[in-house]
Amino acid sequence: MHQTEMQNDILVYGSYGFTGNLTVDEFQRRGLSVTLAGRNEDKLKQQSEKTGLPYLVFELNTPELTTIISPFKTVLNCAGPFRYTSLRLAKACVNSGINYLNVTGEFAVIEQLSLLDKKAQQNGCVVLPGAGFDVAPSDCLIAFAQNKFPGARTIRLCLSLGGRPSRGTMRTSLSQFKEGGVIRSRGLLTPVRIAHKSYKIDFRDKVRTCVSIPWGDISSAFYSTQIPNIEVYMAMPNRFARLAKLAGLFHGIVKRKPFSSFLASWVERQPEGPSLSEREKGGSRIYVTVNDITSRKSFLLKTPEAYTLTAQIAADAAIRVTADTVKPGFHTPSTAFGMNYIMKFKGVERHELVRGKRNRL
Ligand SMILES: NC(=O)c1ccc[n+]([C@@H]2O[C@H](COP(=O)([O-])OP(=O)(O)OC[C@H]3O[C@@H](n4cnc5c(N)ncnc54)[C@H](OP(=O)(O)O)[C@@H]3O)[C@@H](O)[C@H]2O)c1
């Protein structure tokens, strides 16, 4: 199926959120019409007037869900936190043989969606979470690292966002924070204290403090590589790293009402997301080390700013899936499109790090 035959085959749910908006712009930049969707009619109307695209208003708990989505080949969900929006929509899609994608970095959501694999295969559709900065670039880099080091048993992934997170990302991180830390150990998701470990990582432009976070790759990288031990770290200024450690130690208190309500209201007062000029200047770095008992290899991926890249990946992935280029079933970005997928995006560079030197790959 060519892109020209694809007009209005894709529904974007949460289209008027910060990430949804950027993604709709990216579809239009590629000359593709999509249908806007969400639960707020005023915001959809405004977006429709600006873009000239059709829209559908519906809540995800409507009994009409299956009927509403039935004209579409693919649903791209940009409405997060995805723990509240993903499963119902994904199940409705899979039951009707409609492809489902989202831009989640929430490991619990990826776990839930992996359980739809069999049904998706039976009904001939694709389920693909993580079609954004989380987790597509890291997932491809990890698959590449495994290809270079097939015996690897452990992955340590460190993300440096290099820019401000959106309000929606902060809201999502906060809802994850309440649950505590998680790593993958011996193949199993294993609870740990929030920020239970930290490292100084040389991202080759700067040494940054990285603190452990419960992020999507502890699921996606496992489904992509079967490597049984996975930890994810986020670079942050030292003062935030110290706060994260304290929050980990006093998690029982910090997750309770007065403190969590204070954090939630602080998040709601933050800007919607990085401005265009911030996005144009920004860039992210992803560092991965894979090892077995005796040796290890490290790789670095440089990417454009995270929200710009998310919009590009989400639109590109939805178009590829709609074009029937991916085998039905549950996928991670690297199992859907291959480990070199991320290299097709402008501004992405991949390096193997050899004793302080970089070898571009
Ligand atoms: N993979 C990645 O790298 C990546 C990149 C960017 C964002 N994200 C994730 O994407 C999500 C959205 O981020 P954002 O910055 O776009 O946030 P945002 O600007 O707050 O937008 C959130 C969107 O989701 C909708 N929504 C939220 N809860 C909903 C629910 N229960 N039912 C229906 N619609 C709901 C909102 O609609 P209303 O206004 O009607 O509530 C809005 O359209 C976050 O979870 C974020 O972490 C991931």
The ligand as an ORCA input file, in Angstrom:
! r2SCAN-3c Opt
* xyz 0 1
  N       7.846      8.047     23.785
  C       8.292      9.254     24.015
  O       9.442      9.558     23.877
  C       7.325     10.306     24.404
  C       7.514     11.595     23.937
  C       6.570     12.541     24.275
  C       5.520     12.217     25.119
  N       5.410     10.953     25.580
  C       4.300     10.593     26.446
  O       3.112     10.955     25.789
  C       2.143     11.344     26.744
  C       1.577     12.700     26.365
  O       2.571     13.671     26.532
  P       2.255     15.171     26.122
  O       3.453     15.957     26.400
  O       1.679     15.194     24.765
  O       1.118     15.518     27.206
  P      -0.117     16.534     27.098
  O       0.249     17.737     26.327
  O      -0.589     16.689     28.502
  O      -1.219     15.733     26.259
  C      -1.866     14.615     26.777
  C      -2.977     14.210     25.845
  O      -3.535     13.001     26.328
  C      -4.950     13.191     26.541
  N      -5.362     12.367     27.675
  C      -4.733     12.209     28.856
  N      -5.419     11.365     29.640
  C      -6.490     10.975     28.930
  C      -7.574     10.090     29.195
  N      -7.675      9.443     30.354
  N      -8.503      9.892     28.232
  C      -8.412     10.551     27.046
  N      -7.422     11.409     26.740
  C      -6.463     11.605     27.671
  C      -5.088     14.665     26.810
  O      -6.411     15.060     26.583
  P      -7.180     16.061     27.608
  O      -6.544     17.424     27.409
  O      -8.589     15.999     27.170
  O      -6.915     15.532     28.991
  C      -4.116     15.223     25.778
  O      -4.670     15.209     24.506
  C       2.841     11.308     28.106
  O       2.527     10.086     28.720
  C       4.300     11.349     27.764
  O       5.104     10.734     28.723
  C       6.279      9.993     25.240
*
